[in-house]
């Protein structure tokens, strides 16, 4: 399977996901922006705005060819000087604080005919945790993985907990999910099918949770807690996220890379008794 | 001059600055939090909240003793294994978008009796630039520097422009000011006097600008532009700021280190015609 074929599969999948999210939220406006990368290829960013459910969502596709920077992690892997990369990334910041934030990424990297790998995963960031939602999220991930390899789930779940960790806060970003990288032992077809299934499982499971929580009444205190906790999301993405930092360092399209930023965020160190109560309830899961 | 003496001078100066800012803003609530550092010493954080002028301000003092991490930049400078550091940092996020945001830092670092240096500076981040404010800011910095060394100003102004730069945006964080580091050729007394004067000049000049702009009427469009531009501040602090990254990596007190974060921030990639107009007016200065 050639890079181009994988890229086209992800491109179609991206279009599909944009449609599903748009249809799921009757008020949402979708801004589609195609873009070109300076060294070759490009992508399409779909920003979903001001929906009934989705306050801001980013559904991005990219398929780019780039030069490997000397001294970068990639440079140690190959003698060549260029890479191909294609993938989809999704971040949904819901309006209702009882609906969790979610994130997905799948990607294919190619340095040469022989050196390639797949990566990806999905994770959930609730503000007000519901035990049943979290169980559903992990169960879906487990059932998905079991279809492909009996060792996937445990490993990918641990990867996720290790990766989405704010060291300075001694806190996980959310309740996790799965995260995988450097996947290359099976065929490309195997991983293409697996990553397609990762996207499908993510969308189905997340929308199930959204539909359960989207009509729950909330007040300004709930909303403020969500805005405050979104600060952790920003801290993770700018301090630790390899995709974000790689994108910014390789002079990628800033608006697409930072489309994952929440629409509104609050930082405060003075905490009300209520905020502390909410935070303690959440921290049991982090 | 011993470390302890310098620490006490900065501590008194910190108290003074907190008083001046509190008095300048009749509605402001000040939360004072003394804290201890795990390896020795500590500090005091003053968070100024919900003022008439100051939406959120952080005025921090610290005087800490720490272990030098192997592999860190400090480790190459000395054989010993510990450092002493004391300093003041200030960030003011004003409520009125016509009042610029400002930042100051002065610090003393000691690795041994013979190896020590001073650093610091101040810089201004307007949202709606006023030519006369920016001229005043730079002129004050220039006059201050001229009292100490004829070469200071030009060098420190360039340092500032180079340091407060968002590479991924190809944009300066604000209109600059002065920035200096590794100052050790003169006596400690010389630098103590200089950094005290840096603090005084910063406070006087900033309050002069505040008083000129604080009563200017603004609407939600102006406020939204301020919240949007504050995103750049967050991006700089988490992606590039050496003080922030050093603090977080050395397990400093997170609430003090991230007290510089703005109280409310917005990110958006879809820009209105008005936002683009405001941004173009600002970008001429960045």
Interface residues (C-beta under 8 A of the other chain):
Chain A: X31 X33 X45 X47 X49 X56 X167 X168 X169 X227 X231 X234 X235 X238 X239 X245 X248 X249 X251 X254 X255 X257 X258 X259 X261 X262 X263 X264 X265 X266 X267 X268 X269 X270
Chain B: X31 X33 X45 X47 X49 X56 X167 X168 X169 X227 X231 X234 X235 X238 X239 X245 X248 X249 X251 X254 X255 X257 X258 X259 X261 X262 X263 X264 X265 X266 X267 X268 X269 X270
